Amino acid sequence: MKTHWNIQTSVGEFVTDNALCAETFEDLSIDFCCGGDTTLEKACRDKGLEPEGVLGQLKLLENRETDQDADLDQLTPAQLTLHIESKHHEYLKKVFPRISDLLDKVLNAHGERHPELKELKTTFTHLREDLEPHLLKEERVLFPLIRKLESQELGANMKAVAGPIHVMLTEHDRAGDLLKEIRELTKGFEVPDDGCQSFQLLYKELKFLEADTHLHIHKENNILFLKVNPSICLG
């Protein structure tokens, strides 16, 4: 039981404690990754929601613990980097070409009736072009450095990674903005009445991409980076 949960708890902490909270925040369009340090009260007020009501929804999840991503806060930074690579990096590498092909197919079939698809294609391409080199920078520079420093037992406050982490945080913010644009362009992933099966599959894939990337960024911003250098995400 998360007896400490209240409206002053940060939204990121809810998801760290129980990954099931991410789905509730996704449904309410509450940013728990880049805005993970925001209190539940402020996040709800900003969305015109009643904080106590949302807290009640979240507390219903306390007895629905999931084995998925359990105890991530107990992992070392090095272990977290391996988890993020295997779970989220590998997913993105597989899904980006799949969604790109689907977008081309749906755009060719429905582009005349749905001009927003052209802008959706552009925005998705920007997201892919941003995140693919971002993954490489993490895999080739930041994550190996974190593992090296940890193996040398230099302590949790690894100031040597402050610069690379600041770059990652900025790129995470950019990805978050692009995901918001995709949600707006798709009207919350609502398939139009004339949408074919490919159209439905495209929006389903995009919705899952949004949810997975939000969780991915949350794990880095609100768990990994704070473990590595607790001051890095403040201010």
C-alpha positions as CSV (number, residue, x, y, z in Angstrom):
1,M,0.0,0.0,0.0
2,K,1.3,3.4,-1.0
3,T,0.1,5.1,2.2
4,H,2.2,8.2,1.5
5,W,0.4,9.1,-1.7
6,N,-1.4,12.4,-1.5
7,I,-2.1,15.4,-3.8
8,Q,1.4,16.8,-3.0
9,T,3.1,13.6,-4.3
10,S,4.8,14.2,-7.6
11,V,3.2,12.5,-10.6
12,G,6.6,10.9,-11.4
13,E,6.6,9.3,-8.0
14,F,3.2,7.7,-8.6
15,V,4.5,6.0,-11.7
16,T,7.8,5.0,-10.0
17,D,5.8,3.4,-7.2
18,N,3.4,1.6,-9.5
19,A,3.7,1.6,-13.3
20,L,-0.1,1.1,-13.6
21,C,-0.4,4.8,-12.7
22,A,1.0,5.7,-16.1
23,E,-2.1,4.5,-17.9
24,T,-4.3,6.7,-15.7
25,F,-2.1,9.7,-16.4
26,E,-2.1,8.9,-20.2
27,D,-5.9,8.9,-20.2
28,L,-5.9,12.3,-18.4
29,S,-3.2,13.7,-20.6
30,I,-1.0,14.4,-17.5
31,D,2.7,14.6,-18.3
32,F,4.5,12.3,-15.8
33,C,7.8,12.0,-17.7
34,C,9.2,15.5,-18.6
35,G,6.9,17.0,-16.0
36,G,7.4,14.2,-13.4
37,D,8.4,16.6,-10.6
38,T,5.0,18.3,-10.8
39,T,2.7,17.6,-7.8
40,L,-0.5,15.8,-8.5
41,E,-2.5,18.8,-7.3
42,K,-0.8,21.2,-9.8
43,A,-1.0,18.8,-12.7
44,C,-4.7,18.3,-12.1
45,R,-5.4,22.0,-11.6
46,D,-3.6,22.7,-14.9
47,K,-6.0,20.3,-16.6
48,G,-9.1,21.5,-14.9
49,L,-9.4,18.2,-12.9
50,E,-10.2,17.7,-9.2
51,P,-7.0,16.4,-7.5
52,E,-8.8,14.4,-4.8
53,G,-10.8,12.6,-7.4
54,V,-7.8,11.7,-9.5
55,L,-6.0,10.6,-6.3
56,G,-8.9,8.3,-5.6
57,Q,-8.5,6.7,-9.0
58,L,-4.8,6.2,-8.4
59,K,-5.4,4.7,-5.0
60,L,-7.6,2.0,-6.6
61,L,-4.4,0.7,-8.2
62,E,-2.6,0.2,-4.9
63,N,-3.9,-3.4,-4.7
64,R,-3.2,-4.1,-8.4
65,E,0.5,-4.4,-8.2
66,T,2.1,-5.5,-11.5
67,D,5.3,-7.5,-12.1
68,Q,5.9,-5.3,-15.1
69,D,8.9,-3.0,-14.3
70,A,8.6,-3.8,-10.6
71,D,11.1,-2.4,-8.2
72,L,13.0,-0.3,-10.8
73,D,13.9,2.1,-8.0
74,Q,15.9,-0.8,-6.5
75,L,18.1,-1.2,-9.5
76,T,21.5,0.3,-9.7
77,P,22.1,2.9,-12.5
78,A,24.0,0.4,-14.5
79,Q,21.2,-2.1,-14.3
80,L,18.7,0.6,-15.3
81,T,20.6,1.4,-18.4
82,L,20.5,-2.2,-19.5
83,H,16.8,-2.4,-18.7
84,I,16.0,0.7,-20.7
85,E,18.1,-0.5,-23.7
86,S,16.5,-3.9,-23.8
87,K,12.9,-2.8,-23.2
88,H,12.5,0.7,-24.8
89,H,15.4,1.1,-27.2
90,E,14.8,-2.2,-28.9
91,Y,11.1,-1.4,-29.1
92,L,11.7,1.9,-30.9
93,K,14.1,0.4,-33.3
94,K,11.5,-2.1,-34.4
95,V,8.4,0.2,-34.3
96,F,9.8,3.2,-36.2
97,P,10.0,1.5,-39.6
98,R,6.7,-0.3,-39.0
99,I,4.9,3.0,-38.3
100,S,6.6,4.8,-41.2
101,D,5.4,2.1,-43.6
102,L,1.9,2.3,-42.2
103,L,1.8,6.0,-42.5
104,D,2.8,5.9,-46.1
105,K,0.1,3.4,-46.8
106,V,-2.6,5.3,-45.0
107,L,-1.5,8.6,-46.5
108,N,-1.7,7.2,-50.0
109,A,-5.1,5.8,-49.4
110,H,-6.7,8.6,-47.4
111,G,-4.5,11.7,-47.9
112,E,-7.0,13.5,-50.1
113,R,-9.8,13.2,-47.6
114,H,-7.6,13.7,-44.5
115,P,-5.0,16.4,-45.2
116,E,-3.8,16.2,-41.6
117,L,-2.1,12.9,-42.4
118,K,0.6,14.8,-44.4
119,E,1.4,16.9,-41.3
120,L,1.3,13.8,-39.1
121,K,3.8,12.1,-41.4
122,T,6.1,15.2,-41.1
123,T,5.8,15.3,-37.3
124,F,6.4,11.6,-36.9
125,T,9.5,11.8,-39.2
126,H,10.9,14.6,-37.0
127,L,10.3,12.4,-33.9
128,R,12.1,9.5,-35.6
129,E,15.0,11.7,-36.8
130,D,15.4,13.1,-33.3
131,L,15.1,9.9,-31.3
132,E,17.2,7.5,-33.5
133,P,20.5,9.4,-32.9
134,H,19.4,10.1,-29.3
135,L,19.3,6.3,-28.7
136,L,22.8,6.0,-30.2
137,K,24.2,8.8,-28.0
138,E,22.8,7.0,-24.9
139,E,24.0,3.5,-26.0
140,R,27.5,4.7,-27.2
141,V,28.3,7.5,-24.8
142,L,26.1,8.1,-21.8
143,F,25.1,4.6,-20.7
144,P,28.6,3.1,-21.1
145,L,30.0,6.0,-19.0
146,I,27.4,5.4,-16.3
147,R,28.4,1.7,-16.2
148,K,32.1,2.5,-16.2
149,L,31.8,5.0,-13.3
150,E,29.7,2.6,-11.3
151,S,32.1,-0.2,-11.8
152,Q,34.9,2.1,-10.5
153,E,32.7,2.8,-7.4
154,L,32.9,6.5,-7.8
155,G,29.6,6.9,-6.0
156,A,26.1,7.8,-7.0
157,N,26.8,11.5,-7.6
158,M,28.6,11.1,-10.9
159,K,29.3,14.7,-11.9
160,A,31.2,13.5,-15.0
161,V,27.9,12.7,-16.7
162,A,26.2,16.1,-15.9
163,G,26.8,17.5,-19.4
164,P,25.5,14.5,-21.4
165,I,22.5,14.3,-19.1
166,H,21.6,17.9,-19.7
167,V,21.6,17.2,-23.5
168,M,19.4,14.1,-23.0
169,L,16.9,16.2,-20.9
170,T,16.6,18.8,-23.6
171,E,16.1,16.1,-26.3
172,H,13.5,14.5,-24.1
173,D,11.6,17.7,-23.9
174,R,11.6,18.0,-27.7
175,A,10.3,14.4,-28.0
176,G,7.6,15.2,-25.6
177,D,6.5,18.2,-27.6
178,L,6.4,16.2,-30.8
179,L,4.3,13.5,-29.1
180,K,1.9,16.2,-28.1
181,E,1.6,17.3,-31.7
182,I,0.9,13.8,-32.8
183,R,-1.9,13.4,-30.2
184,E,-3.4,16.7,-31.4
185,L,-3.2,15.8,-35.1
186,T,-4.9,12.5,-34.5
187,K,-7.5,14.0,-32.1
188,G,-6.4,11.7,-29.3
189,F,-5.9,8.8,-31.7
190,E,-9.5,8.8,-32.7
191,V,-9.9,6.9,-36.0
192,P,-12.2,8.7,-38.5
193,D,-15.4,7.0,-39.6
194,D,-14.0,6.1,-43.0
195,G,-10.8,4.7,-41.5
196,C,-9.7,1.3,-42.8
197,Q,-8.0,-1.4,-40.9
198,S,-4.6,0.1,-41.7
199,F,-5.8,3.4,-40.4
200,Q,-6.9,1.8,-37.2
201,L,-3.7,-0.1,-36.8
202,L,-1.7,3.1,-37.4
203,Y,-3.4,5.0,-34.6
204,K,-3.1,2.0,-32.3
205,E,0.6,1.8,-33.0
206,L,1.0,5.6,-32.4
207,K,-0.9,5.5,-29.2
208,F,1.3,2.7,-27.9
209,L,4.4,4.6,-29.1
210,E,3.3,7.6,-27.1
211,A,2.7,5.5,-23.9
212,D,5.9,3.6,-24.2
213,T,8.0,6.7,-24.9
214,H,6.5,8.6,-22.0
215,L,7.4,5.6,-19.7
216,H,10.8,5.4,-21.3
217,I,11.5,9.1,-20.6
218,H,10.1,8.8,-17.1
219,K,12.5,6.0,-16.2
220,E,15.5,8.2,-17.4
221,N,14.4,11.6,-16.1
222,N,12.9,10.6,-12.8
223,I,14.8,7.4,-11.8
224,L,18.1,6.9,-13.7
225,F,19.3,10.5,-13.9
226,L,18.3,11.2,-10.3
227,K,20.2,8.2,-9.1
228,V,23.3,9.2,-11.1
229,N,23.3,12.8,-10.0
230,P,20.4,13.9,-7.7
231,S,20.9,17.6,-8.5
232,I,20.8,17.2,-12.2
233,C,17.0,17.5,-12.7
234,L,16.4,20.3,-10.2
235,G,15.6,23.8,-11.2
